[in-house]
Amino acid sequence: MRTIDMHAHLAPQCFWKATENGGNWHGITREQDARGREFAIIGTERALMIPKTSWTPEQRMMDMDSLGVDVHVVSPYSTFYNYRLDTKTAKATSEDCNDEIYQMTQTWPERFAGLATLPMQDVKAAVSELERVMTQMNFKGAMIDDKINGVTLDHPNYMPFWKAAEEMGALILFHQAGDTVVDSRIDRYHLPNTIGNLADRTITFASLVFGGVIDACPDLKICLSHGGGYTCYGIGRLDRGWTVRPEARVNISKPPSEYLNSFYYDCIVYTEPALRYLIDAVGIERVLFGTDWPFDMEFDWPVSWILSLASLSTSEKEAILWKNMEKALDL
């Protein structure tokens, strides 16, 4: 048995090298605070770069070995989406990130596969880069935010992107960056992450379903990170809204619950009852193994945790750890 982690991030070495000694990477710089912490300076924003984000592939593989993880499906750190920058800059940083991941997959093909980052503020440019990585570099898909400069992905402007992703067989992993829907209400106690990430993922499920994207592109492969947020727990209320409110039925003719198994979900839910509930709601074949490496919200011992769960059968554990990923991404 091998273990395949589909939710593992990279801050590219090209960023770290270019920003040494006051240098810049496509206008992005790096600075330290009084405590010695590293920050990426992207426009007017400062993003904390934890020490493990600077690790080389060799260091990463040593950590993977210690955790019992055989394969990382690597996606760039969401700080480098760069949707608020001009398209030219976002395209350049996307290409650099994706090229570096490609080199990892070529040098260590048994340890790494790739999910790209895309300049999503420009749909044509995003489709072009997705086509490049899928057709020339054997990537498995891409990671994007739940919103692009405040716009959710059910907007008609993004239908060409969804059609292209469906045609290319690309898996699209949704992962938040920057502010979540919680930030405007409360920015304390780490709630924009611990609650906001889950709320954003639920909005993404609902917007793609109610907006008709899934009906228009039935063969899309979409993974909602962090277990899909509150989607499964709240699906009954979404169904009730569809039943009693005509505006909820404008684009779809069946209840939202019938779309649950149109998505993939990673296993990052942290408790056994929550994972059991997710499996029972969406089907075991729709749950993928992920860790959120290398950030502080990652599992401490992810493989051991899955293997220790008494409520999961051996076949369910194997499905999560590797079989589902092999099927979903042809690994």
C-alpha positions as CSV (number, residue, x, y, z in Angstrom):
1,M,0.0,0.0,0.0
2,R,1.2,3.5,-0.7
3,T,-0.2,6.8,0.6
4,I,-0.9,9.7,-1.7
5,D,-1.4,13.2,-0.1
6,M,-3.4,15.4,-2.5
7,H,-3.3,18.5,-0.2
8,A,0.3,19.5,0.2
9,H,1.7,22.9,-0.6
10,L,4.9,24.5,-2.0
11,A,6.4,28.0,-1.7
12,P,8.8,27.7,-4.6
13,Q,12.6,27.8,-4.3
14,C,12.7,30.4,-7.0
15,F,10.8,32.8,-4.7
16,W,13.3,32.2,-1.8
17,K,16.3,32.5,-4.0
18,A,15.2,35.6,-5.9
19,T,14.3,37.5,-2.7
20,E,17.6,36.9,-0.9
21,N,19.5,40.1,0.1
22,G,16.7,42.4,-0.8
23,G,16.0,41.0,-4.2
24,N,12.5,40.6,-5.7
25,W,10.6,37.9,-7.6
26,H,8.3,39.6,-10.2
27,G,8.0,42.5,-7.8
28,I,7.4,40.4,-4.7
29,T,9.9,40.9,-1.9
30,R,10.7,39.4,1.5
31,E,11.4,40.9,4.9
32,Q,11.9,39.9,8.5
33,D,10.2,41.3,11.5
34,A,11.9,41.9,14.9
35,R,11.3,38.3,15.9
36,G,13.1,37.0,12.8
37,R,9.9,35.8,11.1
38,E,9.9,35.9,7.3
39,F,7.1,37.7,5.3
40,A,6.4,37.8,1.6
41,I,5.4,41.3,0.6
42,I,2.9,41.1,-2.3
43,G,1.6,44.5,-3.2
44,T,0.2,46.0,0.0
45,E,-0.1,42.6,1.7
46,R,2.3,40.8,4.1
47,A,2.1,37.0,4.2
48,L,3.8,35.0,6.9
49,M,6.2,32.4,5.6
50,I,6.7,29.6,8.1
51,P,10.1,27.9,8.1
52,K,9.0,24.7,6.5
53,T,7.8,26.6,3.4
54,S,11.5,27.2,2.6
55,W,12.4,23.6,2.6
56,T,14.0,22.0,-0.4
57,P,12.4,18.9,-2.1
58,E,15.0,16.7,-0.3
59,Q,14.0,18.1,3.1
60,R,10.3,17.6,2.2
61,M,10.9,14.0,1.3
62,M,12.6,13.3,4.6
63,D,9.5,14.7,6.4
64,M,7.2,12.7,4.1
65,D,9.1,9.6,5.0
66,S,8.8,10.3,8.7
67,L,5.0,10.7,8.3
68,G,4.6,7.6,6.2
69,V,3.5,9.6,3.1
70,D,4.8,8.3,-0.2
71,V,3.5,10.9,-2.7
72,H,2.7,14.6,-2.5
73,V,0.4,16.0,-5.1
74,V,2.0,19.4,-4.8
75,S,0.1,22.7,-5.1
76,P,1.6,26.2,-4.7
77,Y,1.0,28.0,-1.5
78,S,-2.2,30.0,-1.9
79,T,-0.4,33.2,-0.9
80,F,1.0,33.1,-4.5
81,Y,-2.4,33.1,-6.3
82,N,-1.7,36.8,-7.0
83,Y,-5.2,37.4,-8.3
84,R,-5.0,41.1,-7.2
85,L,-1.9,41.7,-9.2
86,D,-2.0,42.5,-12.9
87,T,-2.4,39.5,-15.2
88,K,1.2,39.7,-16.6
89,T,2.7,39.4,-13.1
90,A,0.2,36.6,-12.0
91,K,0.9,34.7,-15.2
92,A,4.7,35.0,-14.6
93,T,4.5,33.8,-11.0
94,S,2.1,31.0,-12.0
95,E,4.5,29.8,-14.7
96,D,7.5,29.9,-12.3
97,C,5.6,27.9,-9.6
98,N,4.3,25.4,-12.1
99,D,7.7,25.0,-13.8
100,E,9.3,24.2,-10.4
101,I,6.7,21.6,-9.6
102,Y,7.2,20.1,-13.0
103,Q,10.9,19.7,-12.3
104,M,10.1,18.0,-9.0
105,T,7.8,15.5,-10.8
106,Q,10.5,14.8,-13.4
107,T,13.4,14.4,-10.9
108,W,11.3,12.3,-8.4
109,P,8.4,10.9,-10.4
110,E,7.6,8.3,-7.7
111,R,7.3,11.0,-5.0
112,F,5.6,14.0,-6.6
113,A,2.7,15.0,-8.9
114,G,1.4,18.5,-9.7
115,L,-1.5,20.8,-9.2
116,A,-1.0,24.1,-10.9
117,T,-1.7,27.7,-9.8
118,L,-3.4,29.8,-12.5
119,P,-3.9,33.6,-13.2
120,M,-7.7,33.3,-12.5
121,Q,-8.3,37.0,-12.8
122,D,-8.0,36.5,-16.6
123,V,-10.1,33.6,-17.8
124,K,-8.3,33.3,-21.1
125,A,-4.9,33.3,-19.4
126,A,-6.0,30.8,-16.8
127,V,-7.3,28.4,-19.5
128,S,-4.0,28.8,-21.4
129,E,-1.9,28.0,-18.4
130,L,-4.1,25.0,-17.5
131,E,-3.7,23.7,-21.0
132,R,0.0,24.1,-20.9
133,V,0.4,22.2,-17.6
134,M,-2.1,19.5,-18.5
135,T,-0.9,18.8,-22.1
136,Q,2.8,19.4,-21.8
137,M,3.7,18.7,-18.2
138,N,1.4,15.9,-17.1
139,F,-0.1,17.9,-14.2
140,K,-3.2,16.5,-12.6
141,G,-5.2,19.8,-12.3
142,A,-5.0,23.1,-10.5
143,M,-5.7,24.7,-7.1
144,I,-7.8,27.9,-7.0
145,D,-9.6,30.1,-4.5
146,D,-13.3,30.1,-3.7
147,K,-13.6,33.6,-5.1
148,I,-11.6,35.6,-7.6
149,N,-11.4,39.2,-6.3
150,G,-14.7,38.7,-4.7
151,V,-16.5,36.9,-7.6
152,T,-17.6,33.3,-7.0
153,L,-17.0,30.7,-9.7
154,D,-20.6,30.4,-10.8
155,H,-20.3,33.7,-12.6
156,P,-20.9,33.2,-16.4
157,N,-17.5,34.6,-17.2
158,Y,-16.0,31.4,-15.7
159,M,-18.0,28.9,-17.8
160,P,-15.2,28.7,-20.5
161,F,-12.8,27.8,-17.7
162,W,-15.1,25.0,-16.4
163,K,-15.7,23.7,-19.9
164,A,-11.9,23.6,-20.5
165,A,-11.2,21.9,-17.1
166,E,-13.9,19.3,-17.9
167,E,-12.5,18.6,-21.3
168,M,-8.9,18.2,-20.1
169,G,-9.9,16.0,-17.2
170,A,-8.3,18.4,-14.7
171,L,-9.1,18.1,-11.0
172,I,-9.7,21.5,-9.5
173,L,-8.9,21.8,-5.8
174,F,-10.6,24.6,-4.0
175,H,-8.5,26.2,-1.3
176,Q,-9.0,29.6,0.3
177,A,-6.5,32.5,0.3
178,G,-6.6,35.8,2.1
179,D,-9.8,36.9,3.7
180,T,-12.7,34.5,4.2
181,V,-16.3,35.4,4.6
182,V,-15.7,35.5,8.4
183,D,-13.1,38.3,8.3
184,S,-15.6,41.1,8.0
185,R,-17.5,39.9,11.1
186,I,-14.7,38.9,13.4
187,D,-10.9,38.7,12.8
188,R,-9.9,37.3,16.2
189,Y,-9.1,33.9,17.7
190,H,-8.0,32.5,14.3
191,L,-11.7,32.2,13.4
192,P,-11.2,33.5,9.8
193,N,-9.4,30.2,9.3
194,T,-11.1,27.7,11.6
195,I,-14.6,28.8,10.7
196,G,-14.0,30.9,7.6
197,N,-12.4,28.2,5.6
198,L,-15.3,25.9,6.1
199,A,-17.9,28.6,5.4
200,D,-16.1,29.5,2.1
201,R,-16.1,25.9,1.0
202,T,-19.8,25.6,1.7
203,I,-20.5,28.7,-0.4
204,T,-18.5,27.2,-3.2
205,F,-20.5,24.0,-3.2
206,A,-23.7,25.9,-3.1
207,S,-22.8,28.4,-5.8
208,L,-21.6,25.8,-8.3
209,V,-24.6,23.6,-7.7
210,F,-27.3,26.3,-7.6
211,G,-25.5,28.2,-10.3
212,G,-25.9,25.3,-12.7
213,V,-22.2,24.7,-13.2
214,I,-22.3,21.1,-12.3
215,D,-25.3,20.4,-14.6
216,A,-23.5,22.2,-17.4
217,C,-20.2,20.3,-16.8
218,P,-21.2,16.9,-15.4
219,D,-17.8,15.3,-15.8
220,L,-16.0,18.0,-13.8
221,K,-13.6,16.8,-11.2
222,I,-13.7,19.2,-8.2
223,C,-12.3,18.6,-4.7
224,L,-13.5,20.7,-1.8
225,S,-10.7,20.9,0.7
226,H,-11.2,20.7,4.5
227,G,-13.9,18.1,4.1
228,G,-16.1,20.4,2.1
229,G,-16.6,22.7,5.0
230,Y,-20.2,22.6,6.4
231,T,-21.7,21.3,3.2
232,C,-22.7,17.8,4.4
233,Y,-24.0,19.0,7.8
234,G,-26.0,21.7,6.2
235,I,-27.3,19.9,3.1
236,G,-30.7,19.4,4.6
237,R,-31.3,23.1,4.9
238,L,-30.1,23.6,1.3
239,D,-32.6,21.0,0.2
240,R,-35.3,22.7,2.1
241,G,-34.5,26.0,0.5
242,W,-34.6,24.4,-2.9
243,T,-38.0,22.9,-2.1
244,V,-39.8,26.0,-0.8
245,R,-38.1,28.9,-2.6
246,P,-38.5,29.4,-6.4
247,E,-35.2,31.4,-6.7
248,A,-33.3,28.3,-5.5
249,R,-34.7,26.3,-8.5
250,V,-33.8,28.8,-11.3
251,N,-30.9,26.7,-12.6
252,I,-31.4,23.2,-11.1
253,S,-34.2,20.7,-11.3
254,K,-33.1,18.3,-8.5
255,P,-32.2,19.0,-4.8
256,P,-28.7,19.9,-3.8
257,S,-28.2,16.7,-1.9
258,E,-28.2,14.8,-5.2
259,Y,-25.0,16.6,-6.1
260,L,-23.0,15.6,-3.1
261,N,-21.3,12.7,-4.9
262,S,-20.4,15.0,-7.8
263,F,-17.5,16.4,-5.8
264,Y,-14.4,15.0,-4.0
265,Y,-13.6,16.0,-0.5
266,D,-10.3,15.7,1.4
267,C,-10.2,14.0,4.8
268,I,-9.0,17.1,6.8
269,V,-11.9,17.1,9.4
270,Y,-9.7,16.2,12.4
271,T,-12.2,13.9,14.3
272,E,-13.3,10.4,13.7
273,P,-17.1,11.1,14.0
274,A,-16.7,13.9,11.4
275,L,-14.9,11.7,8.9
276,R,-17.4,8.9,9.4
277,Y,-20.2,11.4,8.8
278,L,-18.5,12.7,5.6
279,I,-18.0,9.2,4.3
280,D,-21.6,8.2,5.0
281,A,-22.9,11.4,3.3
282,V,-20.9,11.4,0.1
283,G,-19.7,7.8,-0.3
284,I,-16.2,6.4,0.5
285,E,-15.1,6.7,-3.2
286,R,-15.4,10.5,-2.9
287,V,-13.0,11.0,0.1
288,L,-9.3,11.7,-0.6
289,F,-6.3,11.8,1.7
290,G,-4.9,15.2,2.4
291,T,-2.8,16.8,5.2
292,D,-2.3,20.6,4.5
293,W,1.4,20.1,4.7
294,P,3.4,22.1,5.8
295,F,1.2,24.5,7.7
296,D,0.2,24.5,11.4
297,M,-3.3,23.2,10.6
298,E,-1.9,20.0,9.1
299,F,-2.4,16.6,10.8
300,D,0.4,15.7,13.2
301,W,0.5,12.1,12.2
302,P,-1.9,11.8,9.3
303,V,-1.4,8.3,8.0
304,S,-1.3,6.9,11.6
305,W,-4.5,8.7,12.3
306,I,-6.4,7.2,9.4
307,L,-5.0,3.7,10.2
308,S,-6.1,4.0,13.8
309,L,-9.8,4.8,13.2
310,A,-11.9,1.9,14.6
311,S,-15.0,3.0,12.7
312,L,-13.3,2.6,9.3
313,S,-12.9,-0.8,7.6
314,T,-9.6,-1.8,6.1
315,S,-11.0,-1.2,2.6
316,E,-12.2,2.3,3.5
317,K,-8.8,3.2,4.9
318,E,-7.1,1.9,1.7
319,A,-9.6,3.9,-0.4
320,I,-8.8,7.1,1.4
321,L,-5.0,6.7,1.6
322,W,-4.4,5.7,-2.0
323,K,-7.0,3.9,-4.1
324,N,-9.3,6.9,-4.6
325,M,-6.4,9.1,-5.6
326,E,-5.1,6.5,-8.1
327,K,-8.6,6.5,-9.8
328,A,-9.3,10.2,-9.6
329,L,-5.9,11.3,-10.9
330,D,-4.6,8.3,-12.8
331,L,-1.6,8.0,-10.5
